[in-house]
Amino acid sequence: MRSRRAVKRALVGLGVVVLIAAMAANTRFMSTDASVAVVGQKFSAEEYANENYDAVVAAVVERAKTPAELLDAFTADYEAAGNEFGGRDGSQSAWAFPVSLAGAAGAVNEVNGQLTLTVEGIPETIAVLVQTGPPVIGPALRNVTGEIAFGMFTNQTEFQSVAVELNSKVRENVLTGIDAASLEGKTIAVVGVFAGDTWDSQWLITPVQIEVVG
């Protein structure tokens, strides 16, 4: 009797060992980073913007075109201009374009902080507006490189929050200390981005650089 029980215990023990071995063979061991991702670390759009803002600005500065170059391209073939000069997330979103221009600053809207700019070569029928804050709106800065895509994020809220935080970096890095009202009548140079879906009526520019040049 005793020997039967001993055999039974031995078989049970062997089964446990086999089961553990099988589990180990099918376990995917993860790095610390991967395990944190699986647990579900909360996404921080602020951290994402902090890590990527400088690279986005560098791309804008490097790729910025003059108004004449953009207008010629828009008139010839807007979609081709987007593919050559712009960036966007998906085929349904508006192209965003990097631009470098200079012009005479006009009055600033005290409610939305948008500064009018008169630029030689841009028809009067096109309103050129530079966002000077506090509100900085739109996803153009997020979309302009074409490398920040919705599919990289869990949901629309995260994707939208990236645009908001990149715009916050503009307020922090570009617009802090700028008195937009004092710019009226001066010549300013701006490098920035705008959504091209209203290219023939309005360029609402999110600036990454502003300089008084005259």
C-alpha positions as CSV (number, residue, x, y, z in Angstrom):
1,M,0.0,0.0,0.0
2,R,2.8,2.3,1.0
3,S,4.6,1.6,-2.2
4,R,1.6,2.4,-4.3
5,R,1.2,5.7,-2.5
6,A,4.8,6.5,-3.1
7,V,4.5,5.7,-6.8
8,K,1.4,7.9,-7.0
9,R,3.2,10.8,-5.3
10,A,6.1,10.4,-7.6
11,L,3.9,10.4,-10.7
12,V,2.1,13.5,-9.4
13,G,5.4,15.2,-8.7
14,L,6.7,14.3,-12.2
15,G,3.6,15.7,-13.8
16,V,4.1,19.0,-12.0
17,V,7.7,19.2,-13.2
18,V,6.6,18.5,-16.8
19,L,3.9,21.1,-16.5
20,I,6.3,23.8,-15.2
21,A,8.8,22.9,-17.9
22,A,6.1,23.3,-20.6
23,M,5.0,26.6,-19.2
24,A,8.6,27.9,-19.2
25,A,9.0,26.8,-22.8
26,N,6.0,28.8,-23.9
27,T,6.7,32.0,-21.8
28,R,7.8,35.1,-23.6
29,F,10.2,36.9,-21.3
30,M,10.0,40.7,-21.6
31,S,12.4,43.5,-21.0
32,T,11.5,46.0,-18.3
33,D,10.3,48.4,-20.9
34,A,8.1,45.8,-22.5
35,S,6.6,44.7,-19.2
36,V,5.8,48.3,-18.3
37,A,4.1,48.7,-21.7
38,V,2.0,45.6,-21.1
39,V,1.0,46.8,-17.6
40,G,-0.2,50.0,-19.3
41,Q,1.9,53.0,-18.4
42,K,-0.3,56.1,-18.9
43,F,0.6,58.0,-22.1
44,S,1.9,61.5,-21.5
45,A,1.5,63.9,-24.5
46,E,3.6,66.4,-22.6
47,E,6.5,64.0,-22.4
48,Y,6.0,63.1,-26.1
49,A,6.1,66.8,-27.1
50,N,9.2,67.4,-24.9
51,E,11.0,64.6,-26.7
52,N,10.0,65.4,-30.2
53,Y,9.5,69.2,-30.5
54,D,13.1,70.0,-31.4
55,A,13.1,67.4,-34.2
56,V,9.8,68.8,-35.6
57,V,11.2,72.4,-35.5
58,A,14.4,71.3,-37.2
59,A,12.4,69.7,-40.0
60,V,10.3,72.8,-40.4
61,V,13.3,75.1,-40.6
62,E,15.1,72.8,-43.1
63,R,12.1,72.2,-45.4
64,A,10.5,75.7,-45.3
65,K,9.7,77.2,-48.7
66,T,9.1,80.8,-49.7
67,P,5.5,82.0,-50.4
68,A,6.4,82.3,-54.1
69,E,7.5,78.7,-54.3
70,L,4.4,77.5,-52.5
71,L,1.9,79.6,-54.5
72,D,3.4,78.4,-57.8
73,A,3.1,74.8,-56.7
74,F,-0.4,75.3,-55.3
75,T,-1.6,76.8,-58.5
76,A,-0.1,74.2,-60.7
77,D,-1.2,71.1,-58.7
78,Y,-2.2,71.3,-55.0
79,E,-1.9,67.6,-54.3
80,A,1.5,67.4,-56.0
81,A,2.6,70.4,-53.9
82,G,1.5,68.5,-50.8
83,N,3.4,65.4,-51.7
84,E,6.5,67.5,-52.5
85,F,6.5,70.1,-49.8
86,G,3.9,69.2,-47.2
87,G,3.1,66.6,-44.6
88,R,-0.1,65.1,-43.2
89,D,-1.6,62.1,-41.4
90,G,-3.6,60.0,-43.9
91,S,-5.1,60.9,-47.2
92,Q,-8.2,62.6,-45.6
93,S,-6.4,65.2,-43.5
94,A,-5.3,68.6,-44.6
95,W,-1.7,69.1,-45.9
96,A,0.5,71.1,-43.6
97,F,3.2,73.2,-45.2
98,P,6.4,74.7,-43.7
99,V,7.0,78.3,-44.8
100,S,9.6,81.0,-44.4
101,L,8.4,84.6,-45.0
102,A,8.9,88.2,-44.0
103,G,6.4,91.1,-44.0
104,A,5.0,94.1,-42.3
105,A,3.1,93.4,-39.1
106,G,-0.3,94.9,-38.8
107,A,-2.8,94.9,-35.9
108,V,-3.2,91.9,-33.6
109,N,-6.5,90.5,-32.7
110,E,-6.7,90.9,-28.9
111,V,-9.1,88.0,-28.5
112,N,-7.3,85.2,-30.5
113,G,-3.8,86.7,-30.7
114,Q,-3.6,86.4,-34.4
115,L,-1.2,89.0,-36.0
116,T,-1.9,90.2,-39.5
117,L,1.1,90.2,-41.9
118,T,1.4,91.8,-45.3
119,V,3.9,89.8,-47.4
120,E,5.1,90.9,-50.8
121,G,4.1,88.4,-53.4
122,I,1.1,87.1,-51.5
123,P,-2.2,88.5,-53.0
124,E,-4.3,90.7,-50.8
125,T,-7.1,88.2,-51.2
126,I,-5.1,85.8,-49.0
127,A,-5.1,86.7,-45.3
128,V,-1.7,85.9,-43.7
129,L,-2.1,85.5,-39.9
130,V,0.6,84.6,-37.4
131,Q,-0.5,83.0,-34.1
132,T,1.0,84.8,-31.2
133,G,-1.0,83.3,-28.3
134,P,-2.2,82.8,-25.8
135,P,-4.3,80.4,-27.9
136,V,-2.3,78.4,-30.5
137,I,-4.6,76.2,-32.4
138,G,-4.6,73.5,-35.0
139,P,-2.7,70.3,-35.7
140,A,-0.4,71.7,-38.5
141,L,2.8,71.4,-36.4
142,R,2.0,67.8,-35.5
143,N,1.2,66.9,-39.1
144,V,3.8,68.8,-41.1
145,T,6.6,66.1,-41.0
146,G,4.2,63.3,-42.0
147,E,5.9,61.1,-39.4
148,I,3.6,61.5,-36.5
149,A,0.6,59.3,-37.4
150,F,-2.6,58.4,-35.7
151,G,-1.7,54.7,-35.9
152,M,1.1,55.4,-33.5
153,F,-1.3,56.1,-30.7
154,T,-4.0,54.3,-28.8
155,N,-6.9,56.6,-29.6
156,Q,-7.9,60.0,-31.0
157,T,-7.6,61.6,-27.7
158,E,-3.9,60.8,-27.4
159,F,-3.3,61.9,-31.0
160,Q,-5.1,65.2,-30.5
161,S,-3.3,65.8,-27.2
162,V,0.0,65.6,-29.0
163,A,-1.0,68.5,-31.3
164,V,-2.1,70.5,-28.2
165,E,1.2,69.9,-26.4
166,L,3.3,70.7,-29.4
167,N,1.4,74.0,-29.6
168,S,2.1,74.5,-25.9
169,K,5.8,74.2,-26.7
170,V,5.4,77.0,-29.3
171,R,4.0,79.2,-26.6
172,E,6.8,78.3,-24.2
173,N,9.8,78.5,-26.7
174,V,8.7,81.0,-29.3
175,L,6.0,83.3,-27.9
176,T,7.1,83.9,-24.3
177,G,8.0,87.5,-23.9
178,I,6.6,88.6,-27.3
179,D,4.4,91.7,-27.1
180,A,2.4,91.2,-30.4
181,A,0.8,94.6,-30.2
182,S,4.3,96.3,-30.2
183,L,5.1,94.6,-33.5
184,E,2.6,96.6,-35.5
185,G,4.4,98.6,-38.2
186,K,7.6,96.5,-37.9
187,T,9.0,94.0,-40.4
188,I,9.2,90.5,-39.0
189,A,10.6,87.3,-40.3
190,V,8.7,84.1,-39.5
191,V,9.3,80.4,-40.0
192,G,6.3,78.3,-39.3
193,V,3.6,76.0,-40.6
194,F,0.1,76.3,-41.9
195,A,-2.8,74.1,-43.0
196,G,-3.0,74.3,-46.8
197,D,-6.7,73.5,-47.2
198,T,-7.4,77.3,-47.2
199,W,-4.3,78.3,-49.1
200,D,-6.2,80.6,-51.5
201,S,-7.9,82.5,-48.7
202,Q,-6.0,82.3,-45.4
203,W,-2.6,81.2,-44.1
204,L,-2.9,80.7,-40.3
205,I,0.8,80.3,-39.4
206,T,2.0,78.5,-36.3
207,P,5.4,80.0,-35.8
208,V,8.6,78.1,-34.8
209,Q,10.7,81.2,-35.2
210,I,9.9,85.0,-35.1
211,E,12.4,87.8,-35.5
212,V,12.1,91.5,-35.9
213,V,14.2,92.5,-38.9
214,G,13.1,96.1,-39.5
